[in-house]
Amino acid sequence: MIDNESLTALIQREIPDAQVQIVDRTGTMDHFNVTVRSRAFAGRTLIEQHQLVYGSLRGALKDGRVHAVELTTLVSES
Amino acid sequence: MSEQLKTEIDKEIAANTILVYGKGTKSAPRCGFTLETIQFFDHFGYPFEVVDVLENMPKREVLAEMTNWPTLPKVFINGKFYGDTDILGPMAQSGELQTVLAEAFGGAPAPKTTINLR
């Protein structure tokens, strides 16, 4: 399990301007609905956007702190 | 990266136009997201295969490295990686997925067979 602040920090380490919204889907702090908004997504395909976020979560997914993620990425205009 | 596992995965991807690597089987999915993906493709009516890799950690590791995608399920269509339903859902809404599937299968799906139980 992981708290929202730590999860946000992991994503922002990879994507510094990321605005991150997190919903704990199961109340167990390991199945999350995550929405990330960033300028870094501009010009990337949806799959590349997701790969960027997953890259930041690789360690947390591998060691089991995060079990499952439902991910939405949004391109920030400003 | 295990070359043997990579060869096995390449063969599976080549043999199935739609291939899902998931947790559990088509008839007995063992993960909510795998079930969701099965229901997603059931709706389209094209044939698809599910490979259970829940207990196969080495294979999951190779798959994650190949795709730069750490989670299951993982969907391949016509040999190309399409992520999961977080990607396929929006693609279906925009109509892009229907085009990809029609091209992959060379036309619209065969109508679903109705079984009359009487």
N, CA and C atoms of all chains as a GROMACS GRO file, in nm:
protein
  588
    1MET      N    1   0.083  -0.120   0.000
    1MET     CA    2   0.000   0.000   0.000
    1MET      C    3   0.086   0.125   0.000
    2ILE      N    4   0.025   0.234  -0.043
    2ILE     CA    5   0.100   0.358  -0.057
    2ILE      C    6   0.001   0.473  -0.038
    3ASP      N    7   0.048   0.582   0.023
    3ASP     CA    8  -0.046   0.694   0.041
    3ASP      C    9  -0.043   0.786  -0.081
    4ASN      N   10  -0.144   0.870  -0.092
    4ASN     CA   11  -0.160   0.955  -0.209
    4ASN      C   12  -0.040   1.044  -0.233
    5GLU      N   13   0.017   1.097  -0.122
    5GLU     CA   14   0.131   1.189  -0.135
    5GLU      C   15   0.251   1.117  -0.198
    6SER      N   16   0.279   0.996  -0.151
    6SER     CA   17   0.393   0.921  -0.204
    6SER      C   18   0.372   0.885  -0.350
    7LEU      N   19   0.248   0.846  -0.384
    7LEU     CA   20   0.215   0.808  -0.521
    7LEU      C   21   0.232   0.930  -0.614
    8THR      N   22   0.181   1.044  -0.568
    8THR     CA   23   0.195   1.167  -0.646
    8THR      C   24   0.343   1.201  -0.664
    9ALA      N   25   0.422   1.185  -0.558
    9ALA     CA   26   0.565   1.217  -0.564
    9ALA      C   27   0.638   1.129  -0.666
   10LEU      N   28   0.599   1.001  -0.672
   10LEU     CA   29   0.661   0.910  -0.769
   10LEU      C   30   0.635   0.958  -0.912
   11ILE      N   31   0.511   0.997  -0.936
   11ILE     CA   32   0.474   1.042  -1.072
   11ILE      C   33   0.545   1.173  -1.106
   12GLN      N   34   0.550   1.263  -1.005
   12GLN     CA   35   0.612   1.394  -1.032
   12GLN      C   36   0.764   1.386  -1.044
   13ARG      N   37   0.823   1.278  -0.994
   13ARG     CA   38   0.967   1.260  -1.011
   13ARG      C   39   0.998   1.242  -1.160
   14GLU      N   40   0.905   1.174  -1.230
   14GLU     CA   41   0.922   1.148  -1.374
   14GLU      C   42   0.863   1.262  -1.457
   15ILE      N   43   0.753   1.317  -1.409
   15ILE     CA   44   0.679   1.421  -1.483
   15ILE      C   45   0.659   1.539  -1.387
   16PRO      N   46   0.756   1.631  -1.381
   16PRO     CA   47   0.755   1.735  -1.277
   16PRO      C   48   0.629   1.824  -1.276
   17ASP      N   49   0.570   1.850  -1.392
   17ASP     CA   50   0.454   1.940  -1.393
   17ASP      C   51   0.321   1.865  -1.377
   18ALA      N   52   0.327   1.736  -1.346
   18ALA     CA   53   0.206   1.654  -1.341
   18ALA      C   54   0.108   1.702  -1.233
   19GLN      N   55  -0.018   1.720  -1.274
   19GLN     CA   56  -0.125   1.740  -1.176
   19GLN      C   57  -0.190   1.604  -1.158
   20VAL      N   58  -0.190   1.554  -1.037
   20VAL     CA   59  -0.231   1.416  -1.014
   20VAL      C   60  -0.354   1.410  -0.925
   21GLN      N   61  -0.456   1.337  -0.973
   21GLN     CA   62  -0.575   1.311  -0.891
   21GLN      C   63  -0.581   1.161  -0.864
   22ILE      N   64  -0.601   1.126  -0.740
   22ILE     CA   65  -0.600   0.984  -0.704
   22ILE      C   66  -0.728   0.946  -0.629
   23VAL      N   67  -0.788   0.836  -0.672
   23VAL     CA   68  -0.902   0.781  -0.598
   23VAL      C   69  -0.867   0.639  -0.559
   24ASP      N   70  -0.878   0.611  -0.431
   24ASP     CA   71  -0.855   0.475  -0.380
   24ASP      C   72  -0.983   0.396  -0.407
   25ARG      N   73  -0.977   0.302  -0.500
   25ARG     CA   74  -1.099   0.235  -0.547
   25ARG      C   75  -1.153   0.132  -0.450
   26THR      N   76  -1.064   0.075  -0.370
   26THR     CA   77  -1.107  -0.039  -0.289
   26THR      C   78  -1.095  -0.013  -0.138
   27GLY      N   79  -1.039   0.105  -0.102
   27GLY     CA   80  -1.019   0.134   0.039
   27GLY      C   81  -0.900   0.062   0.098
   28THR      N   82  -0.820  -0.004   0.012
   28THR     CA   83  -0.705  -0.081   0.061
   28THR      C   84  -0.573  -0.014   0.023
   29MET      N   85  -0.582   0.105  -0.036
   29MET     CA   86  -0.465   0.185  -0.074
   29MET      C   87  -0.368   0.111  -0.166
   30ASP      N   88  -0.420   0.024  -0.252
   30ASP     CA   89  -0.332  -0.037  -0.353
   30ASP      C   90  -0.400  -0.055  -0.490
   31HIS      N   91  -0.532  -0.024  -0.496
   31HIS     CA   92  -0.602  -0.023  -0.625
   31HIS      C   93  -0.650   0.120  -0.649
   32PHE      N   94  -0.589   0.186  -0.749
   32PHE     CA   95  -0.615   0.329  -0.763
   32PHE      C   96  -0.674   0.366  -0.898
   33ASN      N   97  -0.752   0.470  -0.893
   33ASN     CA   98  -0.793   0.538  -1.015
   33ASN      C   99  -0.709   0.666  -1.019
   34VAL      N  100  -0.624   0.678  -1.119
   34VAL     CA  101  -0.529   0.789  -1.124
   34VAL      C  102  -0.551   0.872  -1.251
   35THR      N  103  -0.564   1.003  -1.233
   35THR     CA  104  -0.572   1.094  -1.347
   35THR      C  105  -0.451   1.187  -1.343
   36VAL      N  106  -0.378   1.193  -1.453
   36VAL     CA  107  -0.258   1.276  -1.460
   36VAL      C  108  -0.273   1.376  -1.574
   37ARG      N  109  -0.250   1.503  -1.540
   37ARG     CA  110  -0.254   1.607  -1.643
   37ARG      C  111  -0.115   1.669  -1.652
   38SER      N  112  -0.062   1.679  -1.775
   38SER     CA  113   0.073   1.734  -1.792
   38SER      C  114   0.095   1.788  -1.933
   39ARG      N  115   0.186   1.883  -1.943
   39ARG     CA  116   0.226   1.931  -2.075
   39ARG      C  117   0.313   1.827  -2.145
   40ALA      N  118   0.374   1.739  -2.068
   40ALA     CA  119   0.465   1.638  -2.125
   40ALA      C  120   0.393   1.542  -2.219
   41PHE      N  121   0.259   1.537  -2.210
   41PHE     CA  122   0.183   1.442  -2.293
   41PHE      C  123   0.160   1.496  -2.435
   42ALA      N  124   0.179   1.625  -2.453
   42ALA     CA  125   0.153   1.686  -2.584
   42ALA      C  126   0.237   1.617  -2.692
   43GLY      N  127   0.173   1.582  -2.801
   43GLY     CA  128   0.244   1.520  -2.912
   43GLY      C  129   0.271   1.372  -2.896
   44ARG      N  130   0.225   1.316  -2.785
   44ARG     CA  131   0.243   1.172  -2.765
   44ARG      C  132   0.111   1.100  -2.784
   45THR      N  133   0.119   0.974  -2.832
   45THR     CA  134  -0.003   0.894  -2.843
   45THR      C  135  -0.049   0.856  -2.703
   46LEU      N  136  -0.176   0.814  -2.693
   46LEU     CA  137  -0.232   0.775  -2.564
   46LEU      C  138  -0.146   0.666  -2.498
   47ILE      N  139  -0.103   0.571  -2.580
   47ILE     CA  140  -0.025   0.461  -2.524
   47ILE      C  141   0.110   0.511  -2.473
   48GLU      N  142   0.170   0.607  -2.543
   48GLU     CA  143   0.298   0.664  -2.497
   48GLU      C  144   0.278   0.745  -2.368
   49GLN      N  145   0.164   0.812  -2.358
   49GLN     CA  146   0.133   0.889  -2.236
   49GLN      C  147   0.125   0.794  -2.116
   50HIS      N  148   0.056   0.683  -2.138
   50HIS     CA  149   0.041   0.586  -2.029
   50HIS      C  150   0.175   0.522  -1.994
   51GLN      N  151   0.257   0.495  -2.096
   51GLN     CA  152   0.388   0.435  -2.072
   51GLN      C  153   0.476   0.528  -1.989
   52LEU      N  154   0.459   0.657  -2.011
   52LEU     CA  155   0.536   0.756  -1.934
   52LEU      C  156   0.499   0.748  -1.785
   53VAL      N  157   0.369   0.742  -1.758
   53VAL     CA  158   0.324   0.733  -1.618
   53VAL      C  159   0.364   0.600  -1.556
   54TYR      N  160   0.343   0.491  -1.631
   54TYR     CA  161   0.378   0.359  -1.579
   54TYR      C  162   0.527   0.347  -1.550
   55GLY      N  163   0.607   0.418  -1.631
   55GLY     CA  164   0.751   0.418  -1.607
   55GLY      C  165   0.783   0.468  -1.467
   56SER      N  166   0.707   0.568  -1.422
   56SER     CA  167   0.730   0.626  -1.290
   56SER      C  168   0.681   0.534  -1.178
   57LEU      N  169   0.590   0.443  -1.211
   57LEU     CA  170   0.530   0.355  -1.109
   57LEU      C  171   0.588   0.214  -1.111
   58ARG      N  172   0.686   0.194  -1.199
   58ARG     CA  173   0.740   0.060  -1.219
   58ARG      C  174   0.781  -0.007  -1.087
   59GLY      N  175   0.859   0.065  -1.005
   59GLY     CA  176   0.907   0.009  -0.879
   59GLY      C  177   0.794  -0.025  -0.784
   60ALA      N  178   0.696   0.067  -0.774
   60ALA     CA  179   0.585   0.048  -0.681
   60ALA      C  180   0.493  -0.067  -0.724
   61LEU      N  181   0.484  -0.090  -0.857
   61LEU     CA  182   0.403  -0.200  -0.907
   61LEU      C  183   0.477  -0.332  -0.885
   62LYS      N  184   0.607  -0.326  -0.902
   62LYS     CA  185   0.688  -0.447  -0.891
   62LYS      C  186   0.692  -0.499  -0.747
   63ASP      N  187   0.711  -0.408  -0.652
   63ASP     CA  188   0.722  -0.454  -0.513
   63ASP      C  189   0.586  -0.467  -0.444
   64GLY      N  190   0.477  -0.439  -0.517
   64GLY     CA  191   0.344  -0.467  -0.465
   64GLY      C  192   0.278  -0.354  -0.387
   65ARG      N  193   0.348  -0.239  -0.374
   65ARG     CA  194   0.284  -0.127  -0.305
   65ARG      C  195   0.158  -0.085  -0.382
   66VAL      N  196   0.166  -0.096  -0.515
   66VAL     CA  197   0.050  -0.068  -0.600
   66VAL      C  198   0.014  -0.197  -0.674
   67HIS      N  199  -0.114  -0.238  -0.664
   67HIS     CA  200  -0.158  -0.360  -0.732
   67HIS      C  201  -0.216  -0.332  -0.868
   68ALA      N  202  -0.303  -0.232  -0.874
   68ALA     CA  203  -0.372  -0.206  -1.001
   68ALA      C  204  -0.400  -0.057  -1.015
   69VAL      N  205  -0.391  -0.012  -1.138
   69VAL     CA  206  -0.413   0.129  -1.166
   69VAL      C  207  -0.508   0.142  -1.284
   70GLU      N  208  -0.610   0.223  -1.265
   70GLU     CA  209  -0.695   0.262  -1.376
   70GLU      C  210  -0.650   0.403  -1.410
   71LEU      N  211  -0.597   0.421  -1.530
   71LEU     CA  212  -0.524   0.544  -1.561
   71LEU      C  213  -0.593   0.630  -1.667
   72THR      N  214  -0.598   0.759  -1.640
   72THR     CA  215  -0.645   0.855  -1.740
   72THR      C  216  -0.537   0.961  -1.754
   73THR      N  217  -0.498   0.991  -1.877
   73THR     CA  218  -0.399   1.097  -1.899
   73THR      C  219  -0.464   1.210  -1.978
   74LEU      N  220  -0.431   1.333  -1.941
   74LEU     CA  221  -0.486   1.451  -2.008
   74LEU      C  222  -0.371   1.545  -2.044
   75VAL      N  223  -0.379   1.599  -2.163
   75VAL     CA  224  -0.276   1.693  -2.206
   75VAL      C  225  -0.309   1.831  -2.150
   76SER      N  226  -0.214   1.887  -2.074
   76SER     CA  227  -0.233   2.021  -2.020
   76SER      C  228  -0.200   2.123  -2.128
   77GLU      N  229  -0.288   2.222  -2.144
   77GLU     CA  230  -0.271   2.320  -2.252
   77GLU      C  231  -0.171   2.429  -2.213
   78SER      N  232  -0.170   2.466  -2.083
   78SER     CA  233  -0.089   2.579  -2.044
   78SER      C  234   0.047   2.535  -1.992
   79MET      N  235   1.689  -1.071  -2.052
   79MET     CA  236   1.556  -1.116  -2.098
   79MET      C  237   1.568  -1.257  -2.155
   80SER      N  238   1.480  -1.344  -2.111
   80SER     CA  239   1.485  -1.482  -2.157
   80SER      C  240   1.442  -1.492  -2.303
   81GLU      N  241   1.535  -1.538  -2.388
   81GLU     CA  242   1.505  -1.549  -2.531
   81GLU      C  243   1.398  -1.653  -2.558
   82GLN      N  244   1.401  -1.759  -2.477
   82GLN     CA  245   1.303  -1.866  -2.496
   82GLN      C  246   1.160  -1.816  -2.471
   83LEU      N  247   1.145  -1.738  -2.364
   83LEU     CA  248   1.012  -1.684  -2.333
   83LEU      C  249   0.969  -1.582  -2.438
   84LYS      N  250   1.065  -1.505  -2.485
   84LYS     CA  251   1.034  -1.404  -2.586
   84LYS      C  252   0.985  -1.472  -2.715
   85THR      N  253   1.051  -1.582  -2.753
   85THR     CA  254   1.010  -1.658  -2.871
   85THR      C  255   0.869  -1.714  -2.853
   86GLU      N  256   0.842  -1.764  -2.732
   86GLU     CA  257   0.709  -1.819  -2.701
   86GLU      C  258   0.602  -1.709  -2.715
   87ILE      N  259   0.633  -1.592  -2.663
   87ILE     CA  260   0.539  -1.479  -2.670
   87ILE      C  261   0.518  -1.436  -2.816
   88ASP      N  262   0.628  -1.424  -2.890
   88ASP     CA  263   0.618  -1.386  -3.033
   88ASP      C  264   0.526  -1.482  -3.109
   89LYS      N  265   0.541  -1.611  -3.080
   89LYS     CA  266   0.458  -1.712  -3.147
   89LYS      C  267   0.312  -1.694  -3.111
   90GLU      N  268   0.284  -1.671  -2.983
   90GLU     CA  269   0.145  -1.654  -2.938
   90GLU      C  270   0.081  -1.530  -3.002
   91ILE      N  271   0.159  -1.424  -3.009
   91ILE     CA  272   0.109  -1.300  -3.068
   91ILE      C  273   0.081  -1.320  -3.217
   92ALA      N  274   0.171  -1.394  -3.285
   92ALA     CA  275   0.155  -1.417  -3.429
   92ALA      C  276   0.036  -1.508  -3.458
   93ALA      N  277   0.005  -1.599  -3.364
   93ALA     CA  278  -0.100  -1.699  -3.389
   93ALA      C  279  -0.241  -1.647  -3.360
   94ASN      N  280  -0.252  -1.532  -3.292
   94ASN     CA  281  -0.384  -1.482  -3.254
   94ASN      C  282  -0.400  -1.335  -3.293
   95THR      N  283  -0.503  -1.307  -3.372
   95THR     CA  284  -0.524  -1.170  -3.418
   95THR      C  285  -0.550  -1.078  -3.299
   96ILE      N  286  -0.634  -1.126  -3.205
   96ILE     CA  287  -0.651  -1.053  -3.078
   96ILE      C  288  -0.601  -1.144  -2.967
   97LEU      N  289  -0.503  -1.097  -2.893
   97LEU     CA  290  -0.449  -1.177  -2.784
   97LEU      C  291  -0.445  -1.094  -2.656
   98VAL      N  292  -0.498  -1.153  -2.549
   98VAL     CA  293  -0.499  -1.086  -2.418
   98VAL      C  294  -0.412  -1.167  -2.322
   99TYR      N  295  -0.311  -1.104  -2.265
   99TYR     CA  296  -0.238  -1.166  -2.154
   99TYR      C  297  -0.304  -1.115  -2.027
  100GLY      N  298  -0.355  -1.208  -1.946
  100GLY     CA  299  -0.429  -1.166  -1.828
  100GLY      C  300  -0.408  -1.258  -1.711
  101LYS      N  301  -0.493  -1.235  -1.610
  101LYS     CA  302  -0.491  -1.318  -1.491
  101LYS      C  303  -0.614  -1.407  -1.494
  102GLY      N  304  -0.592  -1.537  -1.509
  102GLY     CA  305  -0.702  -1.631  -1.522
  102GLY      C  306  -0.732  -1.658  -1.668
  103THR      N  307  -0.830  -1.745  -1.690
  103THR     CA  308  -0.866  -1.784  -1.826
  103THR      C  309  -0.993  -1.713  -1.870
  104LYS      N  310  -1.028  -1.736  -1.999
  104LYS     CA  311  -1.148  -1.674  -2.056
  104LYS      C  312  -1.272  -1.716  -1.977
  105SER      N  313  -1.281  -1.846  -1.941
  105SER     CA  314  -1.400  -1.894  -1.871
  105SER      C  315  -1.390  -1.870  -1.720
  106ALA      N  316  -1.269  -1.851  -1.670
  106ALA     CA  317  -1.253  -1.826  -1.526
  106ALA      C  318  -1.150  -1.717  -1.501
  107PRO      N  319  -1.186  -1.591  -1.534
  107PRO     CA  320  -1.093  -1.481  -1.508
  107PRO      C  321  -1.072  -1.463  -1.358
  108ARG      N  322  -0.950  -1.428  -1.320
  108ARG     CA  323  -0.920  -1.415  -1.176
  108ARG      C  324  -0.877  -1.273  -1.141
  109CYS      N  325  -0.926  -1.176  -1.218
  109CYS     CA  326  -0.894  -1.037  -1.192
  109CYS      C  327  -1.003  -0.953  -1.259
  110GLY      N  328  -1.046  -0.849  -1.189
  110GLY     CA  329  -1.155  -0.766  -1.240
  110GLY      C  330  -1.123  -0.703  -1.374
  111PHE      N  331  -0.998  -0.660  -1.392
  111PHE     CA  332  -0.960  -0.594  -1.517
  111PHE      C  333  -0.953  -0.693  -1.632
  112THR      N  334  -0.913  -0.817  -1.602
  112THR     CA  335  -0.911  -0.920  -1.706
  112THR      C  336  -1.054  -0.952  -1.750
  113LEU      N  337  -1.144  -0.965  -1.654
  113LEU     CA  338  -1.286  -0.988  -1.684
  113LEU      C  339  -1.340  -0.874  -1.770
  114GLU      N  340  -1.308  -0.751  -1.732
  114GLU     CA  341  -1.355  -0.633  -1.805
  114GLU      C  342  -1.308  -0.637  -1.952
  115THR      N  343  -1.184  -0.681  -1.972
  115THR     CA  344  -1.128  -0.688  -2.107
  115THR      C  345  -1.196  -0.797  -2.189
  116ILE      N  346  -1.227  -0.910  -2.125
  116ILE     CA  347  -1.297  -1.019  -2.192
  116ILE      C  348  -1.436  -0.972  -2.235
  117GLN      N  349  -1.506  -0.904  -2.144
  117GLN     CA  350  -1.640  -0.853  -2.177
  117GLN      C  351  -1.632  -0.750  -2.289
  118PHE      N  352  -1.527  -0.670  -2.286
  118PHE     CA  353  -1.506  -0.567  -2.388
  118PHE      C  354  -1.498  -0.632  -2.526
  119PHE      N  355  -1.418  -0.739  -2.540
  119PHE     CA  356  -1.401  -0.802  -2.671
  119PHE      C  357  -1.519  -0.892  -2.706
  120ASP      N  358  -1.588  -0.950  -2.608
  120ASP     CA  359  -1.710  -1.026  -2.634
  120ASP      C  360  -1.808  -0.939  -2.711
  121HIS      N  361  -1.814  -0.815  -2.672
  121HIS     CA  362  -1.908  -0.719  -2.730
  121HIS      C  363  -1.879  -0.695  -2.879
  122PHE      N  364  -1.751  -0.706  -2.919
  122PHE     CA  365  -1.716  -0.679  -3.059
  122PHE      C  366  -1.743  -0.797  -3.151
  123GLY      N  367  -1.744  -0.918  -3.096
  123GLY     CA  368  -1.781  -1.034  -3.176
  123GLY      C  369  -1.669  -1.098  -3.257
  124TYR      N  370  -1.549  -1.045  -3.250
  124TYR     CA  371  -1.436  -1.109  -3.318
  124TYR      C  372  -1.376  -1.214  -3.226
  125PRO      N  373  -1.317  -1.320  -3.284
  125PRO     CA  374  -1.252  -1.419  -3.198
  125PRO      C  375  -1.129  -1.361  -3.128
  126PHE      N  376  -1.106  -1.402  -3.003
  126PHE     CA  377  -0.987  -1.357  -2.932
  126PHE      C  378  -0.943  -1.466  -2.833
  127GLU      N  379  -0.818  -1.460  -2.796
  127GLU     CA  380  -0.764  -1.561  -2.707
  127GLU      C  381  -0.709  -1.494  -2.580
  128VAL      N  382  -0.723  -1.564  -2.468
  128VAL     CA  383  -0.668  -1.514  -2.341
  128VAL      C  384  -0.560  -1.612  -2.294
  129VAL      N  385  -0.442  -1.560  -2.266
  129VAL     CA  386  -0.334  -1.643  -2.210
  129VAL      C  387  -0.317  -1.604  -2.063
  130ASP      N  388  -0.329  -1.706  -1.977
  130ASP     CA  389  -0.318  -1.683  -1.833
  130ASP      C  390  -0.171  -1.680  -1.791
  131VAL      N  391  -0.126  -1.565  -1.740
  131VAL     CA  392   0.013  -1.556  -1.694
  131VAL      C  393   0.021  -1.522  -1.545
  132LEU      N  394  -0.093  -1.538  -1.475
  132LEU     CA  395  -0.099  -1.503  -1.332
  132LEU      C  396   0.016  -1.564  -1.252
  133GLU      N  397   0.039  -1.694  -1.273
  133GLU     CA  398   0.140  -1.763  -1.192
  133GLU      C  399   0.278  -1.764  -1.257
  134ASN      N  400   0.287  -1.708  -1.378
  134ASN     CA  401   0.414  -1.717  -1.452
  134ASN      C  402   0.492  -1.586  -1.443
  135MET      N  403   0.558  -1.564  -1.329
  135MET     CA  404   0.630  -1.438  -1.307
  135MET      C  405   0.739  -1.411  -1.410
  136PRO      N  406   0.820  -1.513  -1.449
  136PRO     CA  407   0.924  -1.484  -1.550
  136PRO      C  408   0.864  -1.432  -1.681
  137LYS      N  409   0.752  -1.491  -1.723
  137LYS     CA  410   0.689  -1.449  -1.848
  137LYS      C  411   0.630  -1.308  -1.834
  138ARG      N  412   0.572  -1.279  -1.718
  138ARG     CA  413   0.517  -1.146  -1.694
  138ARG      C  414   0.628  -1.041  -1.701
  139GLU      N  415   0.745  -1.078  -1.648
  139GLU     CA  416   0.860  -0.988  -1.648
  139GLU      C  417   0.904  -0.958  -1.793
  140VAL      N  418   0.912  -1.063  -1.875
  140VAL     CA  419   0.952  -1.046  -2.015
  140VAL      C  420   0.850  -0.960  -2.089
  141LEU      N  421   0.721  -0.988  -2.064
  141LEU     CA  422   0.614  -0.910  -2.128
  141LEU      C  423   0.623  -0.762  -2.091
  142ALA      N  424   0.650  -0.736  -1.963
  142ALA     CA  425   0.659  -0.598  -1.917
  142ALA      C  426   0.776  -0.525  -1.984
  143GLU      N  427   0.887  -0.596  -2.000
  143GLU     CA  428   1.003  -0.536  -2.065
  143GLU      C  429   0.977  -0.511  -2.213
  144MET      N  430   0.911  -0.608  -2.279
  144MET     CA  431   0.882  -0.595  -2.423
  144MET      C  432   0.793  -0.476  -2.453
  145THR      N  433   0.700  -0.449  -2.361
  145THR     CA  434   0.596  -0.350  -2.391
  145THR      C  435   0.616  -0.218  -2.316
  146ASN      N  436   0.710  -0.216  -2.221
  146ASN     CA  437   0.725  -0.101  -2.133
  146ASN      C  438   0.593  -0.069  -2.063
  147TRP      N  439   0.529  -0.175  -2.018
  147TRP     CA  440   0.394  -0.167  -1.959
  147TRP      C  441   0.388  -0.264  -1.843
  148PRO      N  442   0.383  -0.219  -1.720
  148PRO     CA  443   0.401  -0.312  -1.608
  148PRO      C  444   0.278  -0.391  -1.566
  149THR      N  445   0.158  -0.350  -1.608
  149THR     CA  446   0.038  -0.413  -1.555
  149THR      C  447  -0.026  -0.513  -1.651
  150LEU      N  448  -0.112  -0.599  -1.596
  150LEU     CA  449  -0.196  -0.690  -1.674
  150LEU      C  450  -0.338  -0.638  -1.662
  151PRO      N  451  -0.426  -0.664  -1.756
  151PRO     CA  452  -0.399  -0.733  -1.882
  151PRO      C  453  -0.322  -0.649  -1.984
  152LYS      N  454  -0.270  -0.720  -2.083
  152LYS     CA  455  -0.203  -0.657  -2.196
  152LYS      C  456  -0.268  -0.710  -2.324
  153VAL      N  457  -0.303  -0.620  -2.414
  153VAL     CA  458  -0.374  -0.660  -2.535
  153VAL      C  459  -0.288  -0.637  -2.659
  154PHE      N  460  -0.281  -0.740  -2.744
  154PHE     CA  461  -0.215  -0.728  -2.874
  154PHE      C  462  -0.318  -0.750  -2.984
  155ILE      N  463  -0.318  -0.663  -3.083
  155ILE     CA  464  -0.405  -0.680  -3.200
  155ILE      C  465  -0.315  -0.679  -3.323
  156ASN      N  466  -0.325  -0.789  -3.398
  156ASN     CA  467  -0.245  -0.802  -3.520
  156ASN      C  468  -0.096  -0.778  -3.493
  157GLY      N  469  -0.049  -0.828  -3.380
  157GLY     CA  470   0.093  -0.818  -3.348
  157GLY      C  471   0.136  -0.688  -3.283
  158LYS      N  472   0.043  -0.592  -3.274
  158LYS     CA  473   0.078  -0.462  -3.216
  158LYS      C  474   0.020  -0.449  -3.075
  159PHE      N  475   0.098  -0.386  -2.988
  159PHE     CA  476   0.056  -0.370  -2.849
  159PHE      C  477  -0.040  -0.252  -2.833
  160TYR      N  478  -0.153  -0.278  -2.768
  160TYR     CA  479  -0.253  -0.173  -2.749
  160TYR      C  480  -0.284  -0.143  -2.603
  161GLY      N  481  -0.199  -0.186  -2.511
  161GLY     CA  482  -0.221  -0.154  -2.371
  161GLY      C  483  -0.340  -0.230  -2.314
  162ASP      N  484  -0.430  -0.158  -2.246
  162ASP     CA  485  -0.547  -0.221  -2.185
  162ASP      C  486  -0.672  -0.139  -2.218
  163THR      N  487  -0.781  -0.164  -2.144
  163THR     CA  488  -0.907  -0.098  -2.180
  163THR      C  489  -0.903   0.054  -2.152
  164ASP      N  490  -0.806   0.100  -2.073
  164ASP     CA  491  -0.790   0.246  -2.057
  164ASP      C  492  -0.753   0.311  -2.191
  165ILE      N  493  -0.688   0.236  -2.278
  165ILE     CA  494  -0.652   0.282  -2.413
  165ILE      C  495  -0.762   0.243  -2.512
  166LEU      N  496  -0.807   0.117  -2.502
  166LEU     CA  497  -0.902   0.064  -2.600
  166LEU      C  498  -1.040   0.127  -2.587
  167GLY      N  499  -1.080   0.163  -2.465
  167GLY     CA  500  -1.211   0.227  -2.444
  167GLY      C  501  -1.224   0.356  -2.523
  168PRO      N  502  -1.132   0.453  -2.501
  168PRO     CA  503  -1.136   0.576  -2.580
  168PRO      C  504  -1.122   0.551  -2.731
  169MET      N  505  -1.043   0.450  -2.769
  169MET     CA  506  -1.029   0.418  -2.912
  169MET      C  507  -1.160   0.367  -2.971
  170ALA      N  508  -1.237   0.293  -2.889
  170ALA     CA  509  -1.367   0.242  -2.935
  170ALA      C  510  -1.466   0.357  -2.948
  171GLN      N  511  -1.456   0.452  -2.856
  171GLN     CA  512  -1.549   0.566  -2.858
  171GLN      C  513  -1.525   0.653  -2.980
  172SER      N  514  -1.398   0.667  -3.021
  172SER     CA  515  -1.368   0.751  -3.136
  172SER      C  516  -1.386   0.675  -3.268
  173GLY      N  517  -1.406   0.543  -3.260
  173GLY     CA  518  -1.426   0.464  -3.381
  173GLY      C  519  -1.295   0.409  -3.438
  174GLU      N  520  -1.183   0.452  -3.378
  174GLU     CA  521  -1.052   0.408  -3.427
  174GLU      C  522  -1.034   0.257  -3.413
  175LEU      N  523  -1.080   0.203  -3.301
  175LEU     CA  524  -1.062   0.060  -3.275
  175LEU      C  525  -1.140  -0.025  -3.378
  176GLN      N  526  -1.261   0.020  -3.411
  176GLN     CA  527  -1.341  -0.054  -3.509
  176GLN      C  528  -1.266  -0.066  -3.641
  177THR      N  529  -1.197   0.042  -3.681
  177THR     CA  530  -1.119   0.040  -3.805
  177THR      C  531  -1.002  -0.056  -3.793
  178VAL      N  532  -0.932  -0.049  -3.679
  178VAL     CA  533  -0.818  -0.139  -3.656
  178VAL      C  534  -0.862  -0.285  -3.664
  179LEU      N  535  -0.976  -0.316  -3.599
  179LEU     CA  536  -1.026  -0.454  -3.596
  179LEU      C  537  -1.072  -0.500  -3.733
  180ALA      N  538  -1.144  -0.413  -3.805
  180ALA     CA  539  -1.193  -0.450  -3.938
  180ALA      C  540  -1.074  -0.478  -4.031
  181GLU      N  541  -0.970  -0.398  -4.020
  181GLU     CA  542  -0.851  -0.421  -4.103
  181GLU      C  543  -0.780  -0.548  -4.062
  182ALA      N  544  -0.770  -0.572  -3.930
  182ALA     CA  545  -0.702  -0.691  -3.880
  182ALA      C  546  -0.771  -0.819  -3.926
  183PHE      N  547  -0.904  -0.814  -3.932
  183PHE     CA  548  -0.980  -0.934  -3.966
  183PHE      C  549  -1.028  -0.933  -4.111
  184GLY      N  550  -0.997  -0.827  -4.183
  184GLY     CA  551  -1.037  -0.820  -4.323
  184GLY      C  552  -1.187  -0.815  -4.342
  185GLY      N  553  -1.257  -0.740  -4.258
  185GLY     CA  554  -1.402  -0.723  -4.274
  185GLY      C  555  -1.474  -0.726  -4.141
  186ALA      N  556  -1.604  -0.709  -4.145
  186ALA     CA  557  -1.686  -0.707  -4.024
  186ALA      C  558  -1.694  -0.847  -3.965
  187PRO      N  559  -1.721  -0.857  -3.833
  187PRO     CA  560  -1.730  -0.990  -3.771
  187PRO      C  561  -1.850  -1.069  -3.822
  188ALA      N  562  -1.838  -1.201  -3.818
  188ALA     CA  563  -1.951  -1.287  -3.852
  188ALA      C  564  -2.059  -1.265  -3.748
  189PRO      N  565  -2.188  -1.267  -3.790
  189PRO     CA  566  -2.293  -1.248  -3.691
  189PRO      C  567  -2.287  -1.356  -3.584
  190LYS      N  568  -2.317  -1.317  -3.461
  190LYS     CA  569  -2.311  -1.412  -3.350
  190LYS      C  570  -2.416  -1.522  -3.370
  191THR      N  571  -2.376  -1.643  -3.345
  191THR     CA  572  -2.468  -1.755  -3.359
  191THR      C  573  -2.566  -1.754  -3.241
  192THR      N  574  -2.692  -1.763  -3.271
  192THR     CA  575  -2.791  -1.771  -3.165
  192THR      C  576  -2.825  -1.917  -3.139
  193ILE      N  577  -2.814  -1.956  -3.016
  193ILE     CA  578  -2.845  -2.095  -2.984
  193ILE      C  579  -2.986  -2.103  -2.927
  194ASN      N  580  -3.069  -2.179  -2.994
  194ASN     CA  581  -3.205  -2.199  -2.946
  194ASN      C  582  -3.209  -2.324  -2.860
  195LEU      N  583  -3.242  -2.306  -2.735
  195LEU     CA  584  -3.233  -2.418  -2.641
  195LEU      C  585  -3.358  -2.507  -2.641
  196ARG      N  586  -3.462  -2.462  -2.708
  196ARG     CA  587  -3.583  -2.544  -2.706
  196ARG      C  588  -3.576  -2.657  -2.808
   0.00000   0.00000   0.00000
